[in-house]
Amino acid sequence: MPYRIQGVGSEQEYVVVEGVGYNLSDILKSIQLATVDSRNDSVESCLDCLLRGLAHNNTEASEKILEMGILPQLPKLLNPQSSWTPKVANVIAEVAKNEFMRNPCVEAGLIPPLVQLLNSSDQDLLLQTGRALGNICYDSHKGRSAVDLAGGALIVAEHIKSLYQNTDPDNQKLLTVFCGMLMNYSNDNGNDYLPQKEMNKT
């Protein structure tokens, strides 16, 4: 059965996945609990639910995530040691496809922990983090400024340099994502955010 986002009543918002309804308030509580208790096992299922809702109707699901105050809870979940962190970065990448979500992502403090994740060696985590940063930077001056302040472009440029020297086909997707991220970062209505020496390094 397809999943959908729907409102139920005047105050309740649900994500319906394969016929099962999930109250977004309960999802938010589980995510909040995970920020103080890393043993909370429900957070991954909550993230899966959010991702499925986003896959079905990204705009509407993103609106609900914004309304329910989920974004400010996510920075604490961006821990490189946690198994769910790639899914958190994936959620951010998906919501940031919407223009109206990019500034709230910056205001929620997501950029510094995302940039820190670029120091990871985990391929999936790097991929989702690159997507998240690239989408936040797209057509967003505030997003580019935050990435610039956090030093994200310098780290990505180093990754690209390393990936170009590695002929492993498995690196191609990550290389594409990082190149796209730098393009979004540097394209600010004709103003080049990226120093020329960094462009040369890639």
C-alpha positions in Angstrom: 0.0 0.0 0.0 1.4 3.4 -0.9 2.5 5.8 1.9 1.1 9.3 2.3 1.1 12.3 4.5 -2.3 13.3 5.8 -3.8 15.5 8.5 -6.1 13.9 11.0 -8.2 16.2 13.1 -7.2 19.8 13.9 -4.0 19.1 15.8 -2.8 15.6 14.8 -0.5 15.0 11.9 0.3 11.4 10.7 2.6 9.7 8.4 0.9 6.6 6.9 3.3 3.9 5.7 1.9 0.7 4.2 -1.4 1.2 6.0 0.1 2.0 9.4 -0.2 5.5 10.8 2.6 7.2 12.6 1.9 10.3 14.7 4.5 13.0 13.9 4.3 14.1 17.5 5.4 10.6 18.6 8.2 10.6 16.0 9.4 14.0 17.4 9.4 12.6 20.9 11.5 9.6 19.9 14.0 11.8 18.1 14.2 14.1 21.1 14.8 11.1 23.4 17.5 9.9 21.1 19.4 13.2 21.6 19.8 12.4 25.3 19.8 8.6 25.2 21.9 7.0 22.4 20.4 3.6 23.3 17.0 4.6 22.0 16.1 1.9 19.4 13.1 3.6 17.9 15.0 6.5 16.2 15.9 4.5 13.1 12.3 3.4 12.5 11.3 7.0 12.9 13.8 8.1 10.4 12.7 5.4 8.0 9.2 6.6 8.4 10.2 10.2 7.6 12.2 9.1 4.5 9.3 7.1 3.2 6.9 10.1 3.6 9.5 12.3 1.9 9.8 9.8 -1.0 6.1 9.9 -1.6 5.4 13.6 -1.2 8.5 15.6 -0.4 7.0 19.0 -0.2 4.1 18.1 2.1 6.2 15.9 4.3 8.8 18.7 4.6 6.1 21.2 5.6 5.1 18.8 8.4 8.7 18.3 9.6 9.1 22.1 9.7 5.8 22.6 11.5 6.5 19.9 14.1 9.9 21.4 15.0 11.9 18.3 14.0 14.8 20.2 12.3 16.3 21.7 15.6 16.5 18.2 17.0 18.7 16.8 14.2 22.1 18.3 15.0 22.4 16.2 18.1 21.8 13.1 16.0 24.6 13.9 13.6 27.1 11.7 15.5 29.6 9.9 13.3 29.6 7.0 15.7 25.8 6.4 15.4 24.4 3.8 13.0 21.5 6.1 12.1 23.6 9.2 11.1 23.5 8.5 7.4 19.7 8.4 7.6 19.6 11.7 9.4 21.8 13.2 6.7 19.5 11.7 4.1 16.5 13.3 5.7 18.2 16.6 5.6 19.2 16.1 2.0 15.6 15.3 1.1 14.0 18.2 2.9 16.6 20.6 1.5 15.3 19.9 -2.0 12.6 22.4 -1.2 13.7 26.1 -1.3 11.6 27.0 1.7 13.5 24.4 3.9 17.1 25.6 3.2 17.2 28.6 5.4 15.5 26.7 8.3 18.1 24.0 7.9 20.8 26.7 8.4 18.9 28.3 11.3 18.5 24.9 13.0 22.3 24.6 13.2 22.7 21.7 10.8 25.7 23.0 8.9 28.6 22.7 11.5 27.8 19.1 12.4 27.3 18.2 8.7 30.7 19.6 7.9 32.3 17.7 10.7 30.9 14.5 9.2 33.0 15.2 6.0 36.0 14.0 8.1 34.5 10.5 8.2 35.8 7.6 6.1 32.3 6.0 5.8 31.3 6.1 2.1 27.5 6.2 2.7 27.8 8.8 5.4 30.0 11.0 3.1 27.5 10.5 0.2 24.5 11.6 2.2 26.4 14.4 3.9 27.5 15.7 0.5 23.9 15.6 -0.8 22.7 17.4 2.3 25.2 20.2 2.0 24.8 20.5 -1.7 21.0 20.8 -1.5 21.2 23.4 1.3 23.7 25.5 -0.8 21.5 25.4 -3.9 20.2 28.9 -4.6 20.7 29.8 -0.9 23.1 32.6 0.1 22.6 31.8 3.7 23.4 28.1 3.1 26.6 29.0 1.2 27.7 31.5 3.9 27.2 28.9 6.6 29.2 26.3 4.7 31.9 28.8 4.0 32.1 29.7 7.7 32.4 26.1 8.7 35.1 25.4 6.2 33.1 22.7 4.3 34.3 23.6 0.8 38.0 23.1 1.7 37.3 19.6 3.0 35.2 18.7 0.0 37.9 20.0 -2.3 40.4 17.7 -0.7 38.1 14.7 -1.0 37.7 15.5 -4.7 41.4 15.6 -5.2 41.8 12.3 -3.5 38.9 10.7 -5.5 40.3 11.8 -8.8 43.4 9.9 -8.0 41.5 6.8 -7.1 40.1 4.8 -10.1 37.8 2.6 -8.1 34.4 2.7 -9.9 32.6 2.7 -6.5 34.0 6.3 -5.9 32.3 7.7 -9.0 29.0 8.5 -7.3 30.7 10.1 -4.4 32.8 12.2 -6.7 29.7 13.3 -8.6 28.0 14.3 -5.4 31.0 16.3 -4.1 31.5 18.1 -7.5 27.8 19.0 -7.5 28.1 20.3 -3.9 31.0 22.6 -4.8 29.1 23.8 -7.9 26.1 24.7 -5.7 28.4 26.3 -3.2 30.2 28.5 -5.7 27.3 29.5 -7.9 25.9 32.6 -6.2 24.2 34.7 -8.9 27.4 35.1 -10.8 29.6 35.7 -7.7 32.2 33.0 -7.2 32.2 31.9 -3.6 35.0 29.4 -4.1 38.6 30.8 -4.3 40.2 30.0 -7.6 43.0 28.1 -6.0 40.5 25.7 -4.5 38.9 25.2 -7.9 42.3 24.4 -9.3 42.9 21.8 -6.6 40.0 19.8 -7.7 
